[in-house]
Amino acid sequence: MSTDVVYDYMVIGGGSGGMASARRAATYGAKVLVVERGREFDGMGLGGTCVNFGCVPKKVMFNTAAHVEHLNRNKDYSINTASKDFEFGDFDWANMKTKRDAYIKRLNGIYERNLGNAKVDHVQGIAKLVAKDKIEVAGQVYTGKHVLVAPGGVPTIPDLPGMEHVIDSDGFFKLEQQPKKVAVVGAGYIAVELAGIFNVLKSDTTLFCRYDQVLRKFDPIVRDLVNEEMEKAGVKFVRNSRAVRVEKQENGKITFVVTVNGEEQKFADFDTIVFAIGREPRTKDLGLEEIGVKLSEGGFIEVDAQENTSVPGVYAIGDATVTGWELTPVAIAAGRRLSDRLFGGEKDACLNYHQIPTVIFSHPPIGTIGYTEPEAIAKYGEENIKVYTSKFVNLLHSMADPERKGKTAMKLVTVGEKETVVGVHVAGEGADEMIQGFGVAVKMNATKADFDNIVAIHPTAAEELVTMAPWGMIKDKIVLSPEPARPAPTPKQ
């Protein structure tokens, strides 16, 4: 059965990217339809992974853990409100889940109202492309001039014995009770974030990673600091490990069997095992290949610089594409620019995927934008880059005992004679809030001299980024150069 309505724009996916693109198109007067799976099929309301099982609930839990970290500093600041240290059982996991779920449902409702206010039609169900301009949902066929595919992704679970006893990263937000002993499997940002939350909340936490480091794609200075600080905080690492199987014990606990450097080992008595080894695109059964849309070997949608697929009139954005940026703001920006191009007359509009700031809500957090040092060397040559670094104890930790003083690490990567800043990397307290503004500077091609010429805000951690050895620190060697002449101060009137 087909409808008589011909839409200007049909969007498959009710996540942040699809919603942003749909609403932007509607502002230009386009007749828009959004199709999303809904709670009946995947347990999610409008907003996609970010709102339901990603950014938003994760940040709530990050904030929870950060609050506990502040409570743990009471004694450092001579605040005698607690008679004991925070321990397992002090946090009411079930109550937080109830409050967090209620907040997410409110956001789902806001998203739905936003669609209504924008006069965007909304259908729930599983969509399938039956032609380049036709979508079928529950036997109903909808027709449109342009189709955006933004289905998002799902957590990856390996095909190993005993996987029915584990949960994925989405399952973290479905846990009704806090596990006393937990294994987190993975080496990327999701695994690191979840392990950090569990550990601060005093779950006995073990992080299993395939190599000798987590966050291997990040700059070494921030990667190494987070590895060091997490281990110091109590996270147990099992490095160079490969999952083999999971076994259920008679007492209801779980045993995780892995190989470590090729040798099989068993780790027993876990209450929960969380697999956070990555995500895969939700592109199966959408009818993409049947209508000629090219997919990568991993099932990601091939797109060009303007989000066009191999089929004219069919576009794709977000986690399901080959762009490699599985970040909500990236999908939102790409979706809006696509609508600007299709309906707003901006024929060249597209997202520049270079120099995108990102944050890891680890403990401590990471903020980063641009090239890492190894990437800059590979692109420009080692002789053409200068690297400025700083590692220090944040003033926040100044009152703590020496063994508890948390560190901050920063790096500027510059290139060329003008020392254009092409990378900023920060790990430590406040890095998550710090990087946005420095991201603007990098995007505007600021130089090291521009950083030097701003007056520092003292005392802050951020001031380190604008006070790093301004006259010639190359790598970790300080080359003394004459300080440039400074104009005499203007007399006060």
C-alpha positions in Angstrom: 0.0 0.0 0.0 1.4 3.4 -0.9 0.6 6.9 0.3 -0.4 9.7 -2.0 2.1 12.1 -0.4 5.4 12.6 -2.1 7.9 13.9 0.4 10.8 16.2 -0.4 13.0 14.4 2.1 12.7 11.0 3.9 15.1 10.2 6.7 15.7 6.7 8.0 16.8 7.0 11.6 15.7 9.1 14.6 19.1 9.8 16.0 20.7 13.1 16.5 22.1 13.4 13.0 18.9 12.3 11.2 16.8 14.6 13.4 19.0 17.6 12.9 19.0 17.1 9.1 15.2 16.6 9.0 14.5 19.8 11.1 16.9 21.9 9.1 15.3 20.7 5.8 11.8 21.6 7.3 13.0 25.2 8.0 13.5 25.6 4.2 9.9 24.5 3.6 10.6 20.9 2.7 8.0 18.2 3.3 9.9 15.8 5.6 9.3 12.3 6.9 11.4 10.6 9.7 11.2 6.9 10.2 12.7 5.4 13.4 12.5 2.0 14.9 11.1 2.9 18.3 11.1 1.2 21.7 9.2 -1.8 20.4 12.1 -2.9 18.3 15.3 -1.7 20.0 14.3 -0.2 23.3 15.2 3.4 22.2 13.1 6.5 22.0 13.9 9.3 19.7 17.4 10.6 19.9 19.4 7.5 18.9 22.3 6.0 20.7 23.5 9.4 22.1 20.4 10.1 24.0 19.4 6.6 25.0 22.6 4.5 25.5 25.5 6.9 24.8 26.6 10.5 25.4 23.8 11.7 27.7 23.4 8.8 30.2 27.2 8.2 30.1 27.8 11.9 31.1 25.3 11.5 33.9 27.4 8.5 35.2 30.7 10.4 34.6 29.3 13.3 36.6 28.3 10.8 39.3 31.8 9.4 39.5 33.4 12.9 39.4 31.2 13.9 42.3 32.6 10.9 44.3 36.1 11.9 43.4 35.4 15.4 44.9 34.0 13.7 48.0 37.2 11.8 48.3 39.1 15.1 48.5 37.2 16.3 51.6 40.0 15.2 53.9 42.6 16.9 51.6 40.8 20.2 52.3 40.2 19.6 56.0 36.5 19.0 55.6 35.4 16.5 58.2 31.9 15.7 57.0 32.6 12.0 56.4 33.6 9.5 59.0 34.9 7.0 56.4 36.1 6.7 52.9 33.6 6.1 50.1 33.2 2.3 49.6 31.1 -0.2 47.6 27.5 0.1 48.7 27.5 3.8 49.4 26.1 4.5 45.9 22.5 3.7 45.2 22.8 2.4 41.7 19.1 1.5 41.3 17.9 4.9 42.4 20.3 6.6 40.0 19.1 4.4 37.1 15.5 5.3 37.9 16.3 9.0 37.8 18.5 8.7 34.8 15.9 6.7 32.8 13.2 9.4 33.7 15.5 12.1 32.4 16.1 10.2 29.1 12.4 9.8 28.6 11.9 13.5 29.0 14.5 14.1 26.3 12.8 11.5 24.1 9.6 13.6 24.5 11.4 16.8 23.7 12.7 15.3 20.5 9.2 14.2 19.5 7.8 17.7 20.2 10.6 19.3 18.2 9.5 17.2 15.2 5.9 18.2 15.7 6.9 21.9 16.0 8.9 21.6 12.8 5.9 20.0 11.1 7.9 16.9 10.3 6.0 13.6 9.9 7.1 10.8 12.1 6.6 7.0 11.6 7.8 4.2 13.9 8.8 0.9 12.5 11.6 -0.9 10.6 12.3 0.8 7.3 13.5 -0.9 4.1 14.4 0.8 0.8 12.5 -0.8 -2.0 13.7 1.8 -4.6 15.9 4.8 -4.5 12.9 7.0 -3.8 10.7 4.5 -1.9 10.7 3.3 1.7 8.5 0.5 3.0 7.5 0.5 6.7 5.1 -2.2 8.0 3.6 -2.8 4.5 3.2 1.0 3.9 5.3 2.5 1.0 6.4 6.1 1.3 7.8 8.1 -1.7 10.3 10.9 -1.6 12.6 12.9 -3.8 15.6 12.6 -1.5 16.4 9.9 1.1 18.9 10.2 4.0 20.1 7.0 5.6 21.2 7.6 9.2 20.6 4.3 11.1 23.5 4.5 13.5 25.3 1.6 14.9 25.1 -1.2 17.5 27.7 -2.7 19.9 29.8 -5.5 18.5 29.8 -8.9 20.4 32.2 -11.6 19.2 31.0 -15.1 18.3 32.5 -17.0 21.2 31.2 -19.6 23.7 29.3 -18.2 26.6 28.4 -14.8 25.2 24.9 -15.2 26.6 26.5 -14.4 30.0 27.9 -11.0 29.1 26.4 -7.6 28.3 27.5 -5.1 25.7 28.1 -1.4 26.3 24.4 -0.5 25.8 23.7 -3.1 28.5 25.7 -1.0 31.0 22.7 1.4 31.1 20.3 -1.4 31.7 22.0 -2.8 34.8 19.6 -2.7 37.7 22.3 -3.2 40.4 26.0 -2.2 40.6 28.3 -5.2 40.1 30.7 -5.7 43.0 33.3 -7.3 40.7 33.3 -6.4 37.0 35.3 -7.1 33.9 35.4 -4.6 31.0 36.7 -5.8 27.7 38.0 -3.3 25.2 40.8 -0.8 24.6 38.8 2.1 23.1 37.2 5.1 24.6 33.9 3.4 25.5 35.7 0.6 27.5 38.0 3.2 29.2 35.0 5.4 30.2 33.0 2.5 31.6 35.9 1.1 33.5 36.6 4.5 35.0 33.1 4.9 36.2 32.9 1.4 37.8 36.3 1.9 39.5 35.5 5.3 41.0 32.2 3.9 42.3 34.2 1.1 44.0 33.4 -1.9 41.9 36.4 -4.2 41.7 37.3 -3.4 38.1 39.5 -5.3 35.6 40.1 -3.9 32.1 41.1 -6.5 29.5 42.8 -5.0 26.4 44.2 -6.7 23.3 47.5 -4.7 23.3 49.8 -3.2 25.9 48.0 0.1 25.9 44.4 1.5 25.8 43.5 4.4 23.6 46.3 3.6 21.1 45.1 6.0 18.5 45.4 9.0 20.8 48.6 11.1 21.3 51.1 9.2 23.5 51.2 12.0 26.1 47.5 11.7 27.0 47.3 8.0 26.4 50.1 7.3 28.7 48.9 9.6 31.4 45.4 8.0 31.4 46.9 4.5 31.5 49.0 5.6 34.5 46.3 7.4 36.4 43.7 4.7 36.0 46.1 2.0 37.2 47.1 4.3 40.2 43.4 4.7 41.0 42.9 0.9 41.2 41.9 -0.4 37.8 43.5 -3.8 37.1 44.8 -4.2 33.6 45.1 -7.5 31.8 47.1 -6.4 28.7 47.8 -8.4 25.5 44.7 -10.5 26.2 42.4 -12.2 23.8 38.9 -13.5 24.7 38.4 -17.2 24.4 35.1 -18.0 26.2 32.9 -17.2 29.2 31.8 -19.8 31.7 29.0 -19.6 34.3 30.0 -20.8 37.7 27.8 -22.9 40.0 27.5 -20.0 42.4 26.2 -17.7 39.6 29.4 -15.9 39.2 31.2 -15.7 35.8 34.6 -16.8 34.7 36.4 -15.1 31.8 38.8 -17.3 29.9 41.4 -15.4 27.9 44.9 -15.9 26.4 47.6 -13.5 27.7 50.6 -13.4 25.4 49.3 -16.6 23.9 48.9 -18.5 27.2 45.4 -19.4 28.4 44.3 -18.0 31.8 41.1 -17.9 33.8 39.7 -15.0 35.7 36.9 -16.0 38.0 34.1 -14.6 40.2 32.9 -11.7 38.1 29.4 -10.4 38.7 29.3 -8.8 35.3 31.4 -8.8 32.1 30.9 -5.9 29.8 32.1 -6.1 26.2 33.0 -2.7 24.8 35.1 -3.7 21.8 33.6 -1.4 19.3 30.4 -0.8 17.3 29.2 -1.9 13.9 26.8 -0.2 11.4 23.1 -0.9 11.5 22.9 -1.4 7.8 21.6 -5.0 7.5 18.1 -5.5 6.0 17.7 -1.9 5.0 17.7 -2.8 1.3 20.8 -0.7 0.6 22.7 -3.2 -1.6 19.5 -4.2 -3.4 19.1 -0.7 -4.7 22.8 -0.3 -5.5 24.2 1.5 -2.5 27.9 0.5 -2.0 29.0 -0.7 1.4 32.5 -1.3 2.8 33.7 -4.7 3.8 32.5 -3.9 7.3 29.1 -2.9 6.2 29.6 0.9 6.4 28.0 3.1 3.8 30.4 4.5 1.2 29.9 8.3 0.8 31.7 11.1 -0.9 32.6 14.5 0.6 29.0 15.7 0.3 27.5 12.6 1.9 26.3 11.2 -1.5 26.1 7.4 -1.7 26.7 5.6 -5.0 22.9 6.0 -5.8 21.8 9.5 -6.8 19.3 10.9 -4.4 20.3 8.7 -1.6 22.6 10.1 1.1 24.1 8.9 4.4 25.6 10.4 7.6 26.7 9.4 11.0 28.0 6.2 12.6 26.9 3.9 9.7 29.2 5.7 7.2 32.9 5.2 6.3 33.8 8.7 7.6 35.1 7.2 10.8 33.8 9.8 13.2 31.2 8.1 15.5 30.4 11.3 17.3 27.0 12.9 17.8 28.1 16.5 16.9 29.7 15.2 13.7 26.5 13.6 12.6 24.5 16.7 13.5 26.8 19.0 11.6 26.9 16.7 8.6 23.1 16.4 8.5 22.5 20.1 8.7 25.0 20.9 6.0 23.4 18.3 3.8 20.0 19.9 4.2 21.6 23.3 3.5 22.9 21.9 0.2 19.7 20.1 -0.8 17.1 22.7 0.3 18.9 25.9 1.3 20.7 26.7 -1.9 24.2 26.2 -0.5 25.4 24.0 -3.3 28.9 23.5 -1.9 27.9 22.9 1.7 29.5 19.9 3.3 31.3 19.0 6.6 35.0 19.3 6.8 36.0 16.2 8.7 39.5 17.6 9.5 40.3 19.1 12.9 37.3 17.9 14.8 37.6 18.2 18.6 36.7 15.3 20.8 36.6 14.3 24.4 37.1 11.1 26.3 35.1 11.1 29.6 37.7 8.9 31.2 39.1 9.4 34.7 40.9 11.7 34.2 39.3 13.1 31.0 41.0 13.7 27.7 40.4 16.6 25.3 42.0 16.6 21.9 41.9 18.2 18.4 44.0 17.8 15.3 47.1 15.7 14.6 48.8 13.6 17.1 52.6 13.9 17.2 53.1 10.6 15.2 50.5 11.7 12.7 52.1 15.1 12.2 55.5 13.5 11.7 54.1 11.1 9.1 52.3 14.0 7.2 54.9 16.8 7.5 58.2 15.2 8.3 59.9 15.3 11.7 62.1 18.1 10.7 59.1 20.4 10.0 57.3 20.0 13.4 57.9 21.4 16.8 56.3 19.9 19.9 55.6 21.7 23.2 54.7 19.7 26.3 53.9 20.2 29.9 53.2 17.8 32.7 52.2 19.0 36.2 50.0 18.5 39.2 46.8 20.4 39.0 46.3 22.9 41.8 43.1 21.0 42.7 45.4 18.2 44.0 47.8 20.5 45.8 46.5 19.6 49.3 46.5 15.8 48.6 49.1 13.3 49.9 51.9 12.8 47.3 50.7 9.4 46.2 47.2 10.8 45.5 48.2 13.8 43.5 46.6 13.6 40.0 48.6 14.7 37.1 47.8 16.8 34.0 49.6 16.4 30.6 49.4 18.8 27.6 50.9 18.9 24.2 50.9 21.4 21.3 51.9 20.1 17.9 53.1 22.8 15.5 54.2 22.8 11.9 56.3 25.1 9.7 58.3 28.3 10.3 55.2 30.0 11.5 54.5 27.2 13.9 50.9 26.7 13.0 49.2 24.7 15.8 47.9 21.5 14.2 47.3 19.5 17.4 46.2 20.2 21.0 46.1 17.3 23.4 45.1 17.5 27.1 44.6 14.9 29.8 43.6 15.9 33.3 41.0 17.6 35.4 39.0 20.0 33.2 40.3 18.8 29.9 36.7 18.0 28.8 35.6 21.6 29.2 38.9 23.1 28.1 39.3 21.8 24.5 36.3 23.5 22.9 37.8 27.0 22.9 41.3 25.8 21.8 39.5 23.9 19.0 38.3 27.2 17.6 41.9 28.5 17.6 43.2 25.4 15.8 40.4 25.6 13.3 41.4 29.3 12.6 45.0 28.2 12.0 46.4 29.9 15.1 50.1 29.9 15.5 52.2 29.3 18.6 52.8 33.1 18.6 49.1 33.6 18.8 48.9 31.3 21.8 51.9 33.2 23.4 50.3 36.6 22.8 47.2 36.0 24.9 47.4 36.9 28.6 47.1 33.8 30.7 44.3 33.3 33.3 46.0 32.4 36.6 45.8 30.1 38.4 44.2 27.6 35.9 45.3 24.5 34.1 44.4 26.0 30.8 47.1 28.7 31.1 49.8 26.1 30.5 48.7 25.9 26.9 49.5 29.6 26.4 52.7 29.7 28.5 54.7 26.8 27.1 58.3 27.9 26.4 57.4 30.4 23.7 60.9 30.9 22.4 61.9 27.5 21.1 61.1 24.4 22.9 61.6 21.6 20.4 60.5 18.2 21.5 61.6 18.1 25.2 64.7 20.2 24.7 64.7 23.8 25.5 66.6 26.0 23.1 67.3 29.4 24.6 66.6 32.2 22.2 66.7 35.9 22.9 63.5 37.2 24.3 61.9 39.6 21.7 61.9 43.2 22.6 58.7 44.3 24.2 57.1 47.8 23.9 57.2 50.0 27.0 53.9 50.1 28.9 51.7 53.0 28.3 51.7 55.3 31.3 48.4 55.5 33.2 46.5 58.8 32.8 
